[in-house]
Amino acid sequence: MASGGRQSPEGATPSGLPVDVRWLRNRWHQLRITFALHSSDFRDRPAHDWDLLIVLDHDWPPCPVKVIPLSDILPETSDVQPTAWVSTEPTRTDLYGRMPWDR
């Protein structure tokens, strides 16, 4: 893993936290990643469309997709409230309306 032009030790994040990335080695270019504030927000989404879910708050342990809480990667986010991360910028739907693939 590279961070800021420096090599991190194998299996560690730039912050030094150990991360098991063996499952990722041969699949990183094929990964289908999605993001959510809470893992429970993923309940109504089709799990077979995603391989990895990155969340601010992992509040749904039986989530059918591998979940990485952002606080595991960035320890400084452990005390951030989800509303502090919500953008006030207009969304795609606000700008262009609903698309056929929107549910």
Backbone as CSV, one residue per row, in Angstrom:
resi,resn,N_x,N_y,N_z,CA_x,CA_y,CA_z,C_x,C_y,C_z
1,MET,0.844,-1.174,0.000,0.000,0.000,0.000,0.888,1.234,0.000
2,ALA,0.556,2.174,-0.812,1.347,3.396,-0.862,0.544,4.518,-0.238
3,SER,1.230,5.391,0.442,0.576,6.524,1.065,1.520,7.712,1.011
4,GLY,1.138,8.740,0.245,1.967,9.931,0.171,3.354,9.640,-0.390
5,GLY,3.452,8.656,-1.302,4.732,8.338,-1.897,5.575,7.400,-1.054
6,ARG,5.088,7.011,0.123,5.823,6.097,0.985,5.142,4.739,0.977
7,GLN,5.907,3.706,1.161,5.364,2.367,1.253,4.998,2.068,2.694
8,SER,3.787,1.597,2.922,3.380,1.150,4.244,3.762,-0.313,4.379
9,PRO,3.993,-0.790,5.584,4.267,-2.216,5.756,3.111,-3.042,5.219
10,GLU,3.432,-4.204,4.653,2.395,-5.084,4.118,1.383,-5.408,5.212
11,GLY,0.086,-5.275,4.874,-0.948,-5.615,5.834,-1.194,-4.553,6.880
12,ALA,-0.774,-3.309,6.635,-1.033,-2.239,7.603,-1.518,-1.009,6.863
13,THR,-2.368,-0.242,7.521,-2.835,1.014,6.950,-1.764,2.068,7.202
14,PRO,-1.866,3.245,6.559,-0.893,4.304,6.833,-0.827,4.673,8.310
15,SER,-1.926,4.450,9.042,-1.923,4.761,10.471,-1.291,3.644,11.294
16,GLY,-0.916,2.523,10.639,-0.265,1.430,11.335,-1.209,0.360,11.841
17,LEU,-2.528,0.513,11.609,-3.478,-0.495,12.051,-3.365,-1.739,11.167
18,PRO,-3.367,-2.924,11.743,-3.279,-4.134,10.924,-4.586,-4.370,10.167
19,VAL,-4.457,-4.700,8.908,-5.609,-4.977,8.070,-5.303,-6.239,7.269
20,ASP,-6.221,-7.180,7.254,-6.030,-8.402,6.493,-6.468,-8.144,5.054
21,VAL,-5.509,-8.022,4.155,-5.810,-7.700,2.761,-5.564,-8.875,1.828
22,ARG,-5.326,-10.057,2.394,-5.024,-11.212,1.537,-6.154,-11.508,0.567
23,TRP,-7.414,-11.378,1.004,-8.547,-11.664,0.134,-8.636,-10.676,-1.021
24,LEU,-7.965,-9.526,-0.877,-8.059,-8.438,-1.837,-7.002,-8.505,-2.944
25,ARG,-5.917,-9.222,-2.712,-4.764,-9.182,-3.611,-5.084,-9.445,-5.073
26,ASN,-5.860,-10.450,-5.367,-6.145,-10.787,-6.758,-7.452,-10.213,-7.265
27,ARG,-8.161,-9.465,-6.415,-9.476,-8.959,-6.814,-9.623,-7.450,-6.757
28,TRP,-8.600,-6.711,-6.348,-8.785,-5.279,-6.104,-9.297,-4.536,-7.321
29,HIS,-8.902,-4.907,-8.525,-9.339,-4.198,-9.732,-10.758,-4.578,-10.139
30,GLN,-11.324,-5.619,-9.538,-12.680,-6.060,-9.853,-13.683,-5.678,-8.769
31,LEU,-13.201,-5.108,-7.673,-14.084,-4.815,-6.546,-15.167,-3.809,-6.901
32,ARG,-16.348,-4.092,-6.429,-17.478,-3.165,-6.565,-17.733,-2.608,-5.175
33,ILE,-17.320,-1.354,-4.962,-17.367,-0.718,-3.645,-18.497,0.300,-3.615
34,THR,-19.190,0.358,-2.493,-20.207,1.375,-2.296,-20.032,1.972,-0.898
35,PHE,-20.638,3.108,-0.671,-20.492,3.841,0.580,-21.868,4.136,1.165
36,ALA,-21.934,4.187,2.492,-23.164,4.554,3.187,-22.788,5.150,4.537
37,LEU,-23.660,5.979,5.091,-23.402,6.507,6.429,-23.517,5.390,7.460
38,HIS,-24.563,4.593,7.353,-24.808,3.491,8.281,-24.931,2.199,7.471
39,SER,-24.458,1.099,8.009,-24.608,-0.173,7.296,-26.088,-0.547,7.182
40,SER,-26.914,-0.107,8.116,-28.350,-0.405,8.036,-29.010,0.304,6.844
41,ASP,-28.391,1.338,6.299,-28.915,2.002,5.103,-28.852,1.073,3.896
42,PHE,-28.085,0.001,4.011,-27.877,-0.934,2.913,-28.974,-1.998,2.840
43,ARG,-29.889,-2.023,3.805,-30.924,-3.072,3.872,-31.744,-3.217,2.602
44,ASP,-32.087,-2.142,1.944,-32.963,-2.203,0.774,-32.200,-2.277,-0.548
45,ARG,-30.874,-2.413,-0.476,-30.080,-2.457,-1.692,-29.707,-3.902,-2.011
46,PRO,-29.597,-4.234,-3.290,-29.265,-5.621,-3.650,-27.820,-5.963,-3.299
47,ALA,-27.641,-6.901,-2.383,-26.308,-7.262,-1.908,-25.444,-7.874,-3.003
48,HIS,-26.039,-8.567,-3.960,-25.246,-9.222,-5.000,-24.595,-8.222,-5.968
49,ASP,-24.945,-6.954,-5.886,-24.336,-5.939,-6.748,-23.039,-5.375,-6.168
50,TRP,-22.720,-5.696,-4.914,-21.578,-5.081,-4.242,-20.703,-6.109,-3.557
51,ASP,-19.398,-5.813,-3.473,-18.444,-6.670,-2.782,-18.013,-6.081,-1.444
52,LEU,-18.059,-4.766,-1.325,-17.519,-4.096,-0.152,-18.328,-2.847,0.151
53,LEU,-18.623,-2.649,1.420,-19.384,-1.494,1.872,-18.530,-0.726,2.874
54,ILE,-18.292,0.539,2.614,-17.537,1.387,3.535,-18.534,2.323,4.206
55,VAL,-18.533,2.314,5.546,-19.537,3.074,6.297,-18.888,3.894,7.400
56,LEU,-19.607,4.905,7.855,-19.174,5.673,9.014,-19.604,4.963,10.295
57,ASP,-20.777,4.331,10.256,-21.316,3.660,11.438,-21.806,2.261,11.048
58,HIS,-21.165,1.225,11.563,-21.563,-0.154,11.278,-22.573,-0.601,12.334
59,ASP,-23.862,-0.379,12.030,-24.920,-0.663,12.995,-25.804,-1.837,12.586
60,TRP,-25.377,-2.620,11.585,-26.155,-3.770,11.132,-25.225,-4.970,10.974
61,PRO,-24.925,-5.669,12.073,-23.974,-6.785,12.030,-24.298,-7.870,10.997
62,PRO,-25.570,-8.224,10.730,-25.814,-9.278,9.736,-25.742,-8.797,8.279
63,CYS,-25.154,-7.652,8.036,-25.049,-7.142,6.666,-24.434,-8.220,5.766
64,PRO,-25.051,-8.509,4.608,-24.574,-9.594,3.745,-23.321,-9.249,2.939
65,VAL,-22.844,-8.033,3.035,-21.665,-7.586,2.291,-20.550,-7.286,3.288
66,LYS,-19.298,-7.518,2.907,-18.165,-7.201,3.784,-18.186,-5.699,4.074
67,VAL,-18.144,-5.354,5.365,-18.247,-3.964,5.801,-16.924,-3.509,6.405
68,ILE,-16.473,-2.328,5.984,-15.304,-1.704,6.593,-15.760,-0.377,7.193
69,PRO,-15.784,-0.286,8.519,-16.099,1.010,9.138,-14.952,1.987,8.885
70,LEU,-15.270,3.199,8.540,-14.257,4.203,8.249,-13.324,4.420,9.434
71,SER,-13.821,4.243,10.644,-12.985,4.432,11.826,-11.882,3.371,11.932
72,ASP,-12.045,2.214,11.272,-10.986,1.203,11.247,-9.819,1.646,10.378
73,ILE,-10.110,2.459,9.382,-9.078,2.922,8.457,-8.510,4.263,8.903
74,LEU,-9.399,5.138,9.346,-9.017,6.479,9.791,-9.448,6.662,11.243
75,PRO,-8.576,6.362,12.201,-8.963,6.448,13.616,-9.488,7.820,14.030
76,GLU,-9.063,8.865,13.349,-9.519,10.208,13.719,-11.005,10.409,13.453
77,THR,-11.657,9.488,12.720,-13.084,9.609,12.442,-13.940,8.887,13.468
78,SER,-13.334,8.262,14.478,-14.099,7.448,15.415,-15.116,8.252,16.224
79,ASP,-14.879,9.530,16.462,-15.829,10.314,17.242,-16.634,11.300,16.395
80,VAL,-16.568,11.169,15.077,-17.318,12.055,14.184,-18.751,11.558,14.069
81,GLN,-19.685,12.461,14.214,-21.091,12.128,14.052,-21.427,12.110,12.561
82,PRO,-22.243,11.165,12.103,-22.565,11.074,10.677,-23.081,12.364,10.069
83,THR,-23.836,13.151,10.808,-24.375,14.384,10.235,-23.268,15.387,9.924
84,ALA,-22.121,15.281,10.588,-21.011,16.186,10.301,-20.382,15.891,8.950
85,TRP,-20.654,14.693,8.401,-20.058,14.299,7.120,-21.026,14.457,5.957
86,VAL,-22.245,14.857,6.232,-23.228,14.981,5.164,-23.011,16.289,4.423
87,SER,-22.875,16.179,3.133,-22.634,17.352,2.301,-23.908,18.169,2.132
88,THR,-23.753,19.457,2.025,-24.888,20.327,1.734,-24.954,20.656,0.243
89,GLU,-24.009,20.097,-0.527,-24.007,20.301,-1.975,-25.206,19.584,-2.594
90,PRO,-25.746,20.106,-3.688,-26.871,19.418,-4.328,-26.433,18.054,-4.866
91,THR,-27.318,17.087,-4.767,-27.028,15.746,-5.275,-27.313,15.683,-6.781
92,ARG,-26.956,14.571,-7.378,-27.242,14.370,-8.799,-28.742,14.451,-9.039
93,THR,-29.527,13.857,-8.137,-30.981,13.889,-8.277,-31.505,15.316,-8.178
94,ASP,-30.929,16.119,-7.280,-31.342,17.517,-7.167,-31.057,18.273,-8.459
95,LEU,-29.921,17.981,-9.073,-29.512,18.705,-10.270,-30.220,18.232,-11.537
96,TYR,-30.366,16.910,-11.687,-30.846,16.362,-12.959,-32.151,15.583,-12.861
97,GLY,-32.670,15.413,-11.659,-33.875,14.619,-11.492,-33.565,13.136,-11.356
98,ARG,-34.591,12.334,-11.197,-34.397,10.884,-11.027,-34.041,10.242,-12.357
99,MET,-33.170,9.245,-12.287,-32.762,8.488,-13.465,-33.511,7.158,-13.480
100,PRO,-33.589,6.518,-14.640,-34.329,5.237,-14.713,-33.814,4.175,-13.749
101,TRP,-32.532,4.208,-13.427,-31.968,3.181,-12.536,-32.123,3.521,-11.068
102,ASP,-32.607,4.712,-10.743,-32.872,5.064,-9.353,-34.088,4.299,-8.864
103,ARG,-34.040,3.882,-7.615,-35.195,3.139,-7.057,-35.995,4.028,-6.165
